[in-house]
Amino acid sequence: MSGFKDMVAADNINVFLNFDEFAEKRTVIYDGVTYDGLDHNGIPVVLSGLKEKDRRQLVSDHVQGLYLVSSVLHCAIDDLGGNQPEKGARISINDEESGGGFFREFYVASSVCEIGMLRIELEAIDE
């Protein structure tokens, strides 16, 4: 890597994925594997934009009261064992830090890896 890319990679780990700055410990389940870090309390992630919006309905769709939940997950690719989630795959993330709570299941809408960081756009249907 170049000097600039090395600095960006270091900042990703030391600032963006720092628990005192932006990151939270969450457990992620992808492709049947649980990623919860060495201490089993979670991996550093930044989960942003968790919001609900009315989902687009087709003319033949008569289901009411369902919402599209969208979010963006940022984490180091190394924390997911070097795996980049594929579009359409399922991924589950717990809703509380340090491994507890309820797991919310999402579908991967898109996934990009740059300089060792994953940016995964997530979607789910919720009531």
MODELLER restraints for C-alpha pairs under 7 A, 6 or more apart:
rsr = mdl.restraints
at = mdl.atoms
rsr.add(forms.Gaussian(group=physical.xy_distance, feature=features.Distance(at['CA:5:A'], at['CA:115:A']), mean=6.91, stdev=0.5))
rsr.add(forms.Gaussian(group=physical.xy_distance, feature=features.Distance(at['CA:9:A'], at['CA:115:A']), mean=6.08, stdev=0.5))
rsr.add(forms.Gaussian(group=physical.xy_distance, feature=features.Distance(at['CA:9:A'], at['CA:116:A']), mean=6.89, stdev=0.5))
rsr.add(forms.Gaussian(group=physical.xy_distance, feature=features.Distance(at['CA:15:A'], at['CA:21:A']), mean=6.39, stdev=0.5))
rsr.add(forms.Gaussian(group=physical.xy_distance, feature=features.Distance(at['CA:16:A'], at['CA:22:A']), mean=5.70, stdev=0.5))
rsr.add(forms.Gaussian(group=physical.xy_distance, feature=features.Distance(at['CA:16:A'], at['CA:23:A']), mean=6.59, stdev=0.5))
rsr.add(forms.Gaussian(group=physical.xy_distance, feature=features.Distance(at['CA:17:A'], at['CA:23:A']), mean=4.83, stdev=0.5))
rsr.add(forms.Gaussian(group=physical.xy_distance, feature=features.Distance(at['CA:17:A'], at['CA:44:A']), mean=5.69, stdev=0.5))
rsr.add(forms.Gaussian(group=physical.xy_distance, feature=features.Distance(at['CA:17:A'], at['CA:45:A']), mean=6.40, stdev=0.5))
rsr.add(forms.Gaussian(group=physical.xy_distance, feature=features.Distance(at['CA:22:A'], at['CA:46:A']), mean=6.46, stdev=0.5))
rsr.add(forms.Gaussian(group=physical.xy_distance, feature=features.Distance(at['CA:23:A'], at['CA:44:A']), mean=5.48, stdev=0.5))
rsr.add(forms.Gaussian(group=physical.xy_distance, feature=features.Distance(at['CA:23:A'], at['CA:45:A']), mean=5.15, stdev=0.5))
rsr.add(forms.Gaussian(group=physical.xy_distance, feature=features.Distance(at['CA:23:A'], at['CA:46:A']), mean=4.89, stdev=0.5))
rsr.add(forms.Gaussian(group=physical.xy_distance, feature=features.Distance(at['CA:24:A'], at['CA:44:A']), mean=5.46, stdev=0.5))
rsr.add(forms.Gaussian(group=physical.xy_distance, feature=features.Distance(at['CA:24:A'], at['CA:45:A']), mean=5.55, stdev=0.5))
rsr.add(forms.Gaussian(group=physical.xy_distance, feature=features.Distance(at['CA:24:A'], at['CA:46:A']), mean=6.34, stdev=0.5))
rsr.add(forms.Gaussian(group=physical.xy_distance, feature=features.Distance(at['CA:24:A'], at['CA:97:A']), mean=6.24, stdev=0.5))
rsr.add(forms.Gaussian(group=physical.xy_distance, feature=features.Distance(at['CA:25:A'], at['CA:41:A']), mean=6.73, stdev=0.5))
rsr.add(forms.Gaussian(group=physical.xy_distance, feature=features.Distance(at['CA:25:A'], at['CA:42:A']), mean=4.57, stdev=0.5))
rsr.add(forms.Gaussian(group=physical.xy_distance, feature=features.Distance(at['CA:25:A'], at['CA:43:A']), mean=5.06, stdev=0.5))
rsr.add(forms.Gaussian(group=physical.xy_distance, feature=features.Distance(at['CA:25:A'], at['CA:44:A']), mean=4.88, stdev=0.5))
rsr.add(forms.Gaussian(group=physical.xy_distance, feature=features.Distance(at['CA:25:A'], at['CA:45:A']), mean=6.38, stdev=0.5))
rsr.add(forms.Gaussian(group=physical.xy_distance, feature=features.Distance(at['CA:25:A'], at['CA:97:A']), mean=4.96, stdev=0.5))
rsr.add(forms.Gaussian(group=physical.xy_distance, feature=features.Distance(at['CA:25:A'], at['CA:98:A']), mean=5.48, stdev=0.5))
rsr.add(forms.Gaussian(group=physical.xy_distance, feature=features.Distance(at['CA:26:A'], at['CA:42:A']), mean=4.38, stdev=0.5))
rsr.add(forms.Gaussian(group=physical.xy_distance, feature=features.Distance(at['CA:26:A'], at['CA:43:A']), mean=5.48, stdev=0.5))
rsr.add(forms.Gaussian(group=physical.xy_distance, feature=features.Distance(at['CA:26:A'], at['CA:44:A']), mean=6.63, stdev=0.5))
rsr.add(forms.Gaussian(group=physical.xy_distance, feature=features.Distance(at['CA:26:A'], at['CA:45:A']), mean=6.62, stdev=0.5))
rsr.add(forms.Gaussian(group=physical.xy_distance, feature=features.Distance(at['CA:26:A'], at['CA:93:A']), mean=6.72, stdev=0.5))
rsr.add(forms.Gaussian(group=physical.xy_distance, feature=features.Distance(at['CA:26:A'], at['CA:94:A']), mean=6.05, stdev=0.5))
rsr.add(forms.Gaussian(group=physical.xy_distance, feature=features.Distance(at['CA:26:A'], at['CA:96:A']), mean=6.87, stdev=0.5))
rsr.add(forms.Gaussian(group=physical.xy_distance, feature=features.Distance(at['CA:26:A'], at['CA:97:A']), mean=5.32, stdev=0.5))
rsr.add(forms.Gaussian(group=physical.xy_distance, feature=features.Distance(at['CA:26:A'], at['CA:98:A']), mean=6.14, stdev=0.5))
rsr.add(forms.Gaussian(group=physical.xy_distance, feature=features.Distance(at['CA:26:A'], at['CA:99:A']), mean=6.00, stdev=0.5))
rsr.add(forms.Gaussian(group=physical.xy_distance, feature=features.Distance(at['CA:27:A'], at['CA:35:A']), mean=5.85, stdev=0.5))
rsr.add(forms.Gaussian(group=physical.xy_distance, feature=features.Distance(at['CA:27:A'], at['CA:36:A']), mean=4.75, stdev=0.5))
rsr.add(forms.Gaussian(group=physical.xy_distance, feature=features.Distance(at['CA:27:A'], at['CA:42:A']), mean=4.55, stdev=0.5))
rsr.add(forms.Gaussian(group=physical.xy_distance, feature=features.Distance(at['CA:27:A'], at['CA:43:A']), mean=6.25, stdev=0.5))
rsr.add(forms.Gaussian(group=physical.xy_distance, feature=features.Distance(at['CA:27:A'], at['CA:93:A']), mean=5.83, stdev=0.5))
rsr.add(forms.Gaussian(group=physical.xy_distance, feature=features.Distance(at['CA:27:A'], at['CA:94:A']), mean=5.71, stdev=0.5))
rsr.add(forms.Gaussian(group=physical.xy_distance, feature=features.Distance(at['CA:27:A'], at['CA:99:A']), mean=5.55, stdev=0.5))
rsr.add(forms.Gaussian(group=physical.xy_distance, feature=features.Distance(at['CA:28:A'], at['CA:34:A']), mean=5.92, stdev=0.5))
rsr.add(forms.Gaussian(group=physical.xy_distance, feature=features.Distance(at['CA:28:A'], at['CA:35:A']), mean=5.17, stdev=0.5))
rsr.add(forms.Gaussian(group=physical.xy_distance, feature=features.Distance(at['CA:28:A'], at['CA:36:A']), mean=6.59, stdev=0.5))
rsr.add(forms.Gaussian(group=physical.xy_distance, feature=features.Distance(at['CA:28:A'], at['CA:92:A']), mean=5.68, stdev=0.5))
rsr.add(forms.Gaussian(group=physical.xy_distance, feature=features.Distance(at['CA:28:A'], at['CA:93:A']), mean=4.69, stdev=0.5))
rsr.add(forms.Gaussian(group=physical.xy_distance, feature=features.Distance(at['CA:28:A'], at['CA:94:A']), mean=6.88, stdev=0.5))
rsr.add(forms.Gaussian(group=physical.xy_distance, feature=features.Distance(at['CA:29:A'], at['CA:35:A']), mean=6.02, stdev=0.5))
rsr.add(forms.Gaussian(group=physical.xy_distance, feature=features.Distance(at['CA:29:A'], at['CA:91:A']), mean=5.76, stdev=0.5))
rsr.add(forms.Gaussian(group=physical.xy_distance, feature=features.Distance(at['CA:29:A'], at['CA:92:A']), mean=5.01, stdev=0.5))
rsr.add(forms.Gaussian(group=physical.xy_distance, feature=features.Distance(at['CA:29:A'], at['CA:93:A']), mean=6.51, stdev=0.5))
rsr.add(forms.Gaussian(group=physical.xy_distance, feature=features.Distance(at['CA:30:A'], at['CA:90:A']), mean=6.72, stdev=0.5))
rsr.add(forms.Gaussian(group=physical.xy_distance, feature=features.Distance(at['CA:30:A'], at['CA:91:A']), mean=4.85, stdev=0.5))
rsr.add(forms.Gaussian(group=physical.xy_distance, feature=features.Distance(at['CA:30:A'], at['CA:92:A']), mean=6.65, stdev=0.5))
rsr.add(forms.Gaussian(group=physical.xy_distance, feature=features.Distance(at['CA:35:A'], at['CA:43:A']), mean=6.96, stdev=0.5))
rsr.add(forms.Gaussian(group=physical.xy_distance, feature=features.Distance(at['CA:35:A'], at['CA:80:A']), mean=6.20, stdev=0.5))
rsr.add(forms.Gaussian(group=physical.xy_distance, feature=features.Distance(at['CA:36:A'], at['CA:42:A']), mean=3.93, stdev=0.5))
rsr.add(forms.Gaussian(group=physical.xy_distance, feature=features.Distance(at['CA:36:A'], at['CA:43:A']), mean=5.31, stdev=0.5))
rsr.add(forms.Gaussian(group=physical.xy_distance, feature=features.Distance(at['CA:37:A'], at['CA:43:A']), mean=5.01, stdev=0.5))
rsr.add(forms.Gaussian(group=physical.xy_distance, feature=features.Distance(at['CA:41:A'], at['CA:98:A']), mean=4.38, stdev=0.5))
rsr.add(forms.Gaussian(group=physical.xy_distance, feature=features.Distance(at['CA:41:A'], at['CA:99:A']), mean=5.08, stdev=0.5))
rsr.add(forms.Gaussian(group=physical.xy_distance, feature=features.Distance(at['CA:42:A'], at['CA:98:A']), mean=5.53, stdev=0.5))
rsr.add(forms.Gaussian(group=physical.xy_distance, feature=features.Distance(at['CA:42:A'], at['CA:99:A']), mean=5.69, stdev=0.5))
rsr.add(forms.Gaussian(group=physical.xy_distance, feature=features.Distance(at['CA:43:A'], at['CA:79:A']), mean=6.52, stdev=0.5))
rsr.add(forms.Gaussian(group=physical.xy_distance, feature=features.Distance(at['CA:44:A'], at['CA:75:A']), mean=6.55, stdev=0.5))
rsr.add(forms.Gaussian(group=physical.xy_distance, feature=features.Distance(at['CA:45:A'], at['CA:73:A']), mean=6.81, stdev=0.5))
rsr.add(forms.Gaussian(group=physical.xy_distance, feature=features.Distance(at['CA:45:A'], at['CA:74:A']), mean=5.63, stdev=0.5))
rsr.add(forms.Gaussian(group=physical.xy_distance, feature=features.Distance(at['CA:45:A'], at['CA:75:A']), mean=4.81, stdev=0.5))
rsr.add(forms.Gaussian(group=physical.xy_distance, feature=features.Distance(at['CA:46:A'], at['CA:73:A']), mean=5.85, stdev=0.5))
rsr.add(forms.Gaussian(group=physical.xy_distance, feature=features.Distance(at['CA:46:A'], at['CA:74:A']), mean=5.06, stdev=0.5))
rsr.add(forms.Gaussian(group=physical.xy_distance, feature=features.Distance(at['CA:46:A'], at['CA:75:A']), mean=6.64, stdev=0.5))
rsr.add(forms.Gaussian(group=physical.xy_distance, feature=features.Distance(at['CA:47:A'], at['CA:71:A']), mean=6.82, stdev=0.5))
rsr.add(forms.Gaussian(group=physical.xy_distance, feature=features.Distance(at['CA:47:A'], at['CA:72:A']), mean=5.74, stdev=0.5))
rsr.add(forms.Gaussian(group=physical.xy_distance, feature=features.Distance(at['CA:47:A'], at['CA:73:A']), mean=4.64, stdev=0.5))
rsr.add(forms.Gaussian(group=physical.xy_distance, feature=features.Distance(at['CA:47:A'], at['CA:74:A']), mean=6.42, stdev=0.5))
rsr.add(forms.Gaussian(group=physical.xy_distance, feature=features.Distance(at['CA:48:A'], at['CA:71:A']), mean=5.76, stdev=0.5))
rsr.add(forms.Gaussian(group=physical.xy_distance, feature=features.Distance(at['CA:48:A'], at['CA:72:A']), mean=5.31, stdev=0.5))
rsr.add(forms.Gaussian(group=physical.xy_distance, feature=features.Distance(at['CA:48:A'], at['CA:73:A']), mean=6.60, stdev=0.5))
rsr.add(forms.Gaussian(group=physical.xy_distance, feature=features.Distance(at['CA:49:A'], at['CA:70:A']), mean=6.89, stdev=0.5))
rsr.add(forms.Gaussian(group=physical.xy_distance, feature=features.Distance(at['CA:49:A'], at['CA:71:A']), mean=4.78, stdev=0.5))
rsr.add(forms.Gaussian(group=physical.xy_distance, feature=features.Distance(at['CA:49:A'], at['CA:72:A']), mean=6.23, stdev=0.5))
rsr.add(forms.Gaussian(group=physical.xy_distance, feature=features.Distance(at['CA:50:A'], at['CA:69:A']), mean=6.76, stdev=0.5))
rsr.add(forms.Gaussian(group=physical.xy_distance, feature=features.Distance(at['CA:50:A'], at['CA:70:A']), mean=5.70, stdev=0.5))
rsr.add(forms.Gaussian(group=physical.xy_distance, feature=features.Distance(at['CA:50:A'], at['CA:71:A']), mean=4.51, stdev=0.5))
rsr.add(forms.Gaussian(group=physical.xy_distance, feature=features.Distance(at['CA:51:A'], at['CA:69:A']), mean=5.54, stdev=0.5))
rsr.add(forms.Gaussian(group=physical.xy_distance, feature=features.Distance(at['CA:51:A'], at['CA:70:A']), mean=5.76, stdev=0.5))
rsr.add(forms.Gaussian(group=physical.xy_distance, feature=features.Distance(at['CA:51:A'], at['CA:71:A']), mean=6.80, stdev=0.5))
rsr.add(forms.Gaussian(group=physical.xy_distance, feature=features.Distance(at['CA:52:A'], at['CA:67:A']), mean=5.97, stdev=0.5))
rsr.add(forms.Gaussian(group=physical.xy_distance, feature=features.Distance(at['CA:52:A'], at['CA:68:A']), mean=5.65, stdev=0.5))
rsr.add(forms.Gaussian(group=physical.xy_distance, feature=features.Distance(at['CA:52:A'], at['CA:69:A']), mean=4.47, stdev=0.5))
rsr.add(forms.Gaussian(group=physical.xy_distance, feature=features.Distance(at['CA:52:A'], at['CA:70:A']), mean=6.66, stdev=0.5))
rsr.add(forms.Gaussian(group=physical.xy_distance, feature=features.Distance(at['CA:53:A'], at['CA:67:A']), mean=5.56, stdev=0.5))
rsr.add(forms.Gaussian(group=physical.xy_distance, feature=features.Distance(at['CA:53:A'], at['CA:68:A']), mean=5.46, stdev=0.5))
rsr.add(forms.Gaussian(group=physical.xy_distance, feature=features.Distance(at['CA:53:A'], at['CA:69:A']), mean=6.54, stdev=0.5))
rsr.add(forms.Gaussian(group=physical.xy_distance, feature=features.Distance(at['CA:54:A'], at['CA:67:A']), mean=4.85, stdev=0.5))
rsr.add(forms.Gaussian(group=physical.xy_distance, feature=features.Distance(at['CA:54:A'], at['CA:68:A']), mean=6.12, stdev=0.5))
rsr.add(forms.Gaussian(group=physical.xy_distance, feature=features.Distance(at['CA:55:A'], at['CA:66:A']), mean=6.83, stdev=0.5))
rsr.add(forms.Gaussian(group=physical.xy_distance, feature=features.Distance(at['CA:55:A'], at['CA:67:A']), mean=5.10, stdev=0.5))
rsr.add(forms.Gaussian(group=physical.xy_distance, feature=features.Distance(at['CA:55:A'], at['CA:68:A']), mean=5.01, stdev=0.5))
rsr.add(forms.Gaussian(group=physical.xy_distance, feature=features.Distance(at['CA:65:A'], at['CA:127:A']), mean=5.95, stdev=0.5))
rsr.add(forms.Gaussian(group=physical.xy_distance, feature=features.Distance(at['CA:66:A'], at['CA:125:A']), mean=6.52, stdev=0.5))
rsr.add(forms.Gaussian(group=physical.xy_distance, feature=features.Distance(at['CA:66:A'], at['CA:126:A']), mean=5.60, stdev=0.5))
rsr.add(forms.Gaussian(group=physical.xy_distance, feature=features.Distance(at['CA:66:A'], at['CA:127:A']), mean=4.58, stdev=0.5))
rsr.add(forms.Gaussian(group=physical.xy_distance, feature=features.Distance(at['CA:67:A'], at['CA:125:A']), mean=5.66, stdev=0.5))
rsr.add(forms.Gaussian(group=physical.xy_distance, feature=features.Distance(at['CA:67:A'], at['CA:126:A']), mean=5.19, stdev=0.5))
rsr.add(forms.Gaussian(group=physical.xy_distance, feature=features.Distance(at['CA:67:A'], at['CA:127:A']), mean=6.05, stdev=0.5))
rsr.add(forms.Gaussian(group=physical.xy_distance, feature=features.Distance(at['CA:68:A'], at['CA:123:A']), mean=6.69, stdev=0.5))
rsr.add(forms.Gaussian(group=physical.xy_distance, feature=features.Distance(at['CA:68:A'], at['CA:124:A']), mean=5.75, stdev=0.5))
rsr.add(forms.Gaussian(group=physical.xy_distance, feature=features.Distance(at['CA:68:A'], at['CA:125:A']), mean=4.79, stdev=0.5))
rsr.add(forms.Gaussian(group=physical.xy_distance, feature=features.Distance(at['CA:68:A'], at['CA:126:A']), mean=6.30, stdev=0.5))
rsr.add(forms.Gaussian(group=physical.xy_distance, feature=features.Distance(at['CA:69:A'], at['CA:123:A']), mean=5.49, stdev=0.5))
rsr.add(forms.Gaussian(group=physical.xy_distance, feature=features.Distance(at['CA:69:A'], at['CA:124:A']), mean=5.02, stdev=0.5))
rsr.add(forms.Gaussian(group=physical.xy_distance, feature=features.Distance(at['CA:69:A'], at['CA:125:A']), mean=6.01, stdev=0.5))
rsr.add(forms.Gaussian(group=physical.xy_distance, feature=features.Distance(at['CA:69:A'], at['CA:126:A']), mean=6.57, stdev=0.5))
rsr.add(forms.Gaussian(group=physical.xy_distance, feature=features.Distance(at['CA:70:A'], at['CA:122:A']), mean=5.53, stdev=0.5))
rsr.add(forms.Gaussian(group=physical.xy_distance, feature=features.Distance(at['CA:70:A'], at['CA:123:A']), mean=4.49, stdev=0.5))
rsr.add(forms.Gaussian(group=physical.xy_distance, feature=features.Distance(at['CA:70:A'], at['CA:124:A']), mean=6.55, stdev=0.5))
rsr.add(forms.Gaussian(group=physical.xy_distance, feature=features.Distance(at['CA:71:A'], at['CA:121:A']), mean=6.04, stdev=0.5))
rsr.add(forms.Gaussian(group=physical.xy_distance, feature=features.Distance(at['CA:71:A'], at['CA:122:A']), mean=5.16, stdev=0.5))
rsr.add(forms.Gaussian(group=physical.xy_distance, feature=features.Distance(at['CA:71:A'], at['CA:123:A']), mean=6.60, stdev=0.5))
rsr.add(forms.Gaussian(group=physical.xy_distance, feature=features.Distance(at['CA:72:A'], at['CA:119:A']), mean=6.76, stdev=0.5))
rsr.add(forms.Gaussian(group=physical.xy_distance, feature=features.Distance(at['CA:72:A'], at['CA:120:A']), mean=5.59, stdev=0.5))
rsr.add(forms.Gaussian(group=physical.xy_distance, feature=features.Distance(at['CA:72:A'], at['CA:121:A']), mean=4.55, stdev=0.5))
rsr.add(forms.Gaussian(group=physical.xy_distance, feature=features.Distance(at['CA:72:A'], at['CA:122:A']), mean=5.84, stdev=0.5))
rsr.add(forms.Gaussian(group=physical.xy_distance, feature=features.Distance(at['CA:73:A'], at['CA:119:A']), mean=5.82, stdev=0.5))
rsr.add(forms.Gaussian(group=physical.xy_distance, feature=features.Distance(at['CA:73:A'], at['CA:120:A']), mean=5.05, stdev=0.5))
rsr.add(forms.Gaussian(group=physical.xy_distance, feature=features.Distance(at['CA:73:A'], at['CA:121:A']), mean=6.45, stdev=0.5))
rsr.add(forms.Gaussian(group=physical.xy_distance, feature=features.Distance(at['CA:74:A'], at['CA:117:A']), mean=6.88, stdev=0.5))
rsr.add(forms.Gaussian(group=physical.xy_distance, feature=features.Distance(at['CA:74:A'], at['CA:118:A']), mean=5.47, stdev=0.5))
rsr.add(forms.Gaussian(group=physical.xy_distance, feature=features.Distance(at['CA:74:A'], at['CA:119:A']), mean=4.81, stdev=0.5))
rsr.add(forms.Gaussian(group=physical.xy_distance, feature=features.Distance(at['CA:74:A'], at['CA:120:A']), mean=6.45, stdev=0.5))
rsr.add(forms.Gaussian(group=physical.xy_distance, feature=features.Distance(at['CA:75:A'], at['CA:117:A']), mean=5.77, stdev=0.5))
rsr.add(forms.Gaussian(group=physical.xy_distance, feature=features.Distance(at['CA:75:A'], at['CA:118:A']), mean=5.36, stdev=0.5))
rsr.add(forms.Gaussian(group=physical.xy_distance, feature=features.Distance(at['CA:76:A'], at['CA:116:A']), mean=5.83, stdev=0.5))
rsr.add(forms.Gaussian(group=physical.xy_distance, feature=features.Distance(at['CA:76:A'], at['CA:117:A']), mean=4.53, stdev=0.5))
rsr.add(forms.Gaussian(group=physical.xy_distance, feature=features.Distance(at['CA:76:A'], at['CA:118:A']), mean=5.86, stdev=0.5))
rsr.add(forms.Gaussian(group=physical.xy_distance, feature=features.Distance(at['CA:77:A'], at['CA:83:A']), mean=6.40, stdev=0.5))
rsr.add(forms.Gaussian(group=physical.xy_distance, feature=features.Distance(at['CA:77:A'], at['CA:84:A']), mean=6.75, stdev=0.5))
rsr.add(forms.Gaussian(group=physical.xy_distance, feature=features.Distance(at['CA:77:A'], at['CA:116:A']), mean=5.63, stdev=0.5))
rsr.add(forms.Gaussian(group=physical.xy_distance, feature=features.Distance(at['CA:77:A'], at['CA:117:A']), mean=5.67, stdev=0.5))
rsr.add(forms.Gaussian(group=physical.xy_distance, feature=features.Distance(at['CA:77:A'], at['CA:118:A']), mean=5.76, stdev=0.5))
rsr.add(forms.Gaussian(group=physical.xy_distance, feature=features.Distance(at['CA:85:A'], at['CA:111:A']), mean=6.40, stdev=0.5))
rsr.add(forms.Gaussian(group=physical.xy_distance, feature=features.Distance(at['CA:86:A'], at['CA:108:A']), mean=6.69, stdev=0.5))
rsr.add(forms.Gaussian(group=physical.xy_distance, feature=features.Distance(at['CA:86:A'], at['CA:111:A']), mean=6.62, stdev=0.5))
rsr.add(forms.Gaussian(group=physical.xy_distance, feature=features.Distance(at['CA:87:A'], at['CA:108:A']), mean=4.97, stdev=0.5))
rsr.add(forms.Gaussian(group=physical.xy_distance, feature=features.Distance(at['CA:87:A'], at['CA:109:A']), mean=5.43, stdev=0.5))
rsr.add(forms.Gaussian(group=physical.xy_distance, feature=features.Distance(at['CA:87:A'], at['CA:110:A']), mean=5.30, stdev=0.5))
rsr.add(forms.Gaussian(group=physical.xy_distance, feature=features.Distance(at['CA:87:A'], at['CA:111:A']), mean=6.67, stdev=0.5))
rsr.add(forms.Gaussian(group=physical.xy_distance, feature=features.Distance(at['CA:88:A'], at['CA:107:A']), mean=5.64, stdev=0.5))
rsr.add(forms.Gaussian(group=physical.xy_distance, feature=features.Distance(at['CA:88:A'], at['CA:108:A']), mean=5.10, stdev=0.5))
rsr.add(forms.Gaussian(group=physical.xy_distance, feature=features.Distance(at['CA:88:A'], at['CA:109:A']), mean=6.23, stdev=0.5))
rsr.add(forms.Gaussian(group=physical.xy_distance, feature=features.Distance(at['CA:89:A'], at['CA:107:A']), mean=5.63, stdev=0.5))
rsr.add(forms.Gaussian(group=physical.xy_distance, feature=features.Distance(at['CA:89:A'], at['CA:108:A']), mean=5.48, stdev=0.5))
rsr.add(forms.Gaussian(group=physical.xy_distance, feature=features.Distance(at['CA:90:A'], at['CA:105:A']), mean=6.81, stdev=0.5))
rsr.add(forms.Gaussian(group=physical.xy_distance, feature=features.Distance(at['CA:90:A'], at['CA:106:A']), mean=5.70, stdev=0.5))
rsr.add(forms.Gaussian(group=physical.xy_distance, feature=features.Distance(at['CA:90:A'], at['CA:107:A']), mean=4.65, stdev=0.5))
rsr.add(forms.Gaussian(group=physical.xy_distance, feature=features.Distance(at['CA:90:A'], at['CA:108:A']), mean=6.32, stdev=0.5))
rsr.add(forms.Gaussian(group=physical.xy_distance, feature=features.Distance(at['CA:91:A'], at['CA:105:A']), mean=5.83, stdev=0.5))
rsr.add(forms.Gaussian(group=physical.xy_distance, feature=features.Distance(at['CA:91:A'], at['CA:106:A']), mean=5.34, stdev=0.5))
rsr.add(forms.Gaussian(group=physical.xy_distance, feature=features.Distance(at['CA:91:A'], at['CA:107:A']), mean=6.20, stdev=0.5))
rsr.add(forms.Gaussian(group=physical.xy_distance, feature=features.Distance(at['CA:92:A'], at['CA:103:A']), mean=5.89, stdev=0.5))
rsr.add(forms.Gaussian(group=physical.xy_distance, feature=features.Distance(at['CA:92:A'], at['CA:104:A']), mean=5.48, stdev=0.5))
rsr.add(forms.Gaussian(group=physical.xy_distance, feature=features.Distance(at['CA:92:A'], at['CA:105:A']), mean=4.31, stdev=0.5))
rsr.add(forms.Gaussian(group=physical.xy_distance, feature=features.Distance(at['CA:92:A'], at['CA:106:A']), mean=6.05, stdev=0.5))
rsr.add(forms.Gaussian(group=physical.xy_distance, feature=features.Distance(at['CA:93:A'], at['CA:103:A']), mean=5.26, stdev=0.5))
rsr.add(forms.Gaussian(group=physical.xy_distance, feature=features.Distance(at['CA:93:A'], at['CA:104:A']), mean=5.55, stdev=0.5))
rsr.add(forms.Gaussian(group=physical.xy_distance, feature=features.Distance(at['CA:93:A'], at['CA:105:A']), mean=6.66, stdev=0.5))
rsr.add(forms.Gaussian(group=physical.xy_distance, feature=features.Distance(at['CA:94:A'], at['CA:100:A']), mean=6.83, stdev=0.5))
rsr.add(forms.Gaussian(group=physical.xy_distance, feature=features.Distance(at['CA:94:A'], at['CA:101:A']), mean=5.99, stdev=0.5))
rsr.add(forms.Gaussian(group=physical.xy_distance, feature=features.Distance(at['CA:94:A'], at['CA:102:A']), mean=5.49, stdev=0.5))
rsr.add(forms.Gaussian(group=physical.xy_distance, feature=features.Distance(at['CA:94:A'], at['CA:103:A']), mean=4.04, stdev=0.5))
rsr.add(forms.Gaussian(group=physical.xy_distance, feature=features.Distance(at['CA:94:A'], at['CA:104:A']), mean=6.13, stdev=0.5))
rsr.add(forms.Gaussian(group=physical.xy_distance, feature=features.Distance(at['CA:95:A'], at['CA:101:A']), mean=5.68, stdev=0.5))
rsr.add(forms.Gaussian(group=physical.xy_distance, feature=features.Distance(at['CA:95:A'], at['CA:102:A']), mean=5.71, stdev=0.5))
rsr.add(forms.Gaussian(group=physical.xy_distance, feature=features.Distance(at['CA:95:A'], at['CA:103:A']), mean=6.09, stdev=0.5))
rsr.add(forms.Gaussian(group=physical.xy_distance, feature=features.Distance(at['CA:95:A'], at['CA:104:A']), mean=6.97, stdev=0.5))
rsr.add(forms.Gaussian(group=physical.xy_distance, feature=features.Distance(at['CA:105:A'], at['CA:124:A']), mean=6.84, stdev=0.5))
rsr.add(forms.Gaussian(group=physical.xy_distance, feature=features.Distance(at['CA:106:A'], at['CA:122:A']), mean=5.76, stdev=0.5))
rsr.add(forms.Gaussian(group=physical.xy_distance, feature=features.Distance(at['CA:106:A'], at['CA:123:A']), mean=5.32, stdev=0.5))
rsr.add(forms.Gaussian(group=physical.xy_distance, feature=features.Distance(at['CA:106:A'], at['CA:124:A']), mean=4.78, stdev=0.5))
rsr.add(forms.Gaussian(group=physical.xy_distance, feature=features.Distance(at['CA:107:A'], at['CA:122:A']), mean=5.60, stdev=0.5))
rsr.add(forms.Gaussian(group=physical.xy_distance, feature=features.Distance(at['CA:107:A'], at['CA:123:A']), mean=5.22, stdev=0.5))
rsr.add(forms.Gaussian(group=physical.xy_distance, feature=features.Distance(at['CA:107:A'], at['CA:124:A']), mean=6.04, stdev=0.5))
rsr.add(forms.Gaussian(group=physical.xy_distance, feature=features.Distance(at['CA:108:A'], at['CA:120:A']), mean=6.74, stdev=0.5))
rsr.add(forms.Gaussian(group=physical.xy_distance, feature=features.Distance(at['CA:108:A'], at['CA:121:A']), mean=6.03, stdev=0.5))
rsr.add(forms.Gaussian(group=physical.xy_distance, feature=features.Distance(at['CA:108:A'], at['CA:122:A']), mean=4.83, stdev=0.5))
rsr.add(forms.Gaussian(group=physical.xy_distance, feature=features.Distance(at['CA:108:A'], at['CA:123:A']), mean=6.50, stdev=0.5))
rsr.add(forms.Gaussian(group=physical.xy_distance, feature=features.Distance(at['CA:109:A'], at['CA:121:A']), mean=5.29, stdev=0.5))
rsr.add(forms.Gaussian(group=physical.xy_distance, feature=features.Distance(at['CA:109:A'], at['CA:122:A']), mean=5.40, stdev=0.5))
rsr.add(forms.Gaussian(group=physical.xy_distance, feature=features.Distance(at['CA:109:A'], at['CA:123:A']), mean=6.32, stdev=0.5))
rsr.add(forms.Gaussian(group=physical.xy_distance, feature=features.Distance(at['CA:110:A'], at['CA:120:A']), mean=5.80, stdev=0.5))
rsr.add(forms.Gaussian(group=physical.xy_distance, feature=features.Distance(at['CA:110:A'], at['CA:121:A']), mean=5.16, stdev=0.5))
rsr.add(forms.Gaussian(group=physical.xy_distance, feature=features.Distance(at['CA:111:A'], at['CA:118:A']), mean=6.93, stdev=0.5))
rsr.add(forms.Gaussian(group=physical.xy_distance, feature=features.Distance(at['CA:111:A'], at['CA:119:A']), mean=5.81, stdev=0.5))
rsr.add(forms.Gaussian(group=physical.xy_distance, feature=features.Distance(at['CA:111:A'], at['CA:120:A']), mean=4.42, stdev=0.5))
rsr.add(forms.Gaussian(group=physical.xy_distance, feature=features.Distance(at['CA:111:A'], at['CA:121:A']), mean=6.35, stdev=0.5))
rsr.add(forms.Gaussian(group=physical.xy_distance, feature=features.Distance(at['CA:112:A'], at['CA:118:A']), mean=5.70, stdev=0.5))
rsr.add(forms.Gaussian(group=physical.xy_distance, feature=features.Distance(at['CA:112:A'], at['CA:119:A']), mean=5.30, stdev=0.5))
rsr.add(forms.Gaussian(group=physical.xy_distance, feature=features.Distance(at['CA:112:A'], at['CA:120:A']), mean=6.48, stdev=0.5))
rsr.add(forms.Gaussian(group=physical.xy_distance, feature=features.Distance(at['CA:113:A'], at['CA:119:A']), mean=6.38, stdev=0.5))
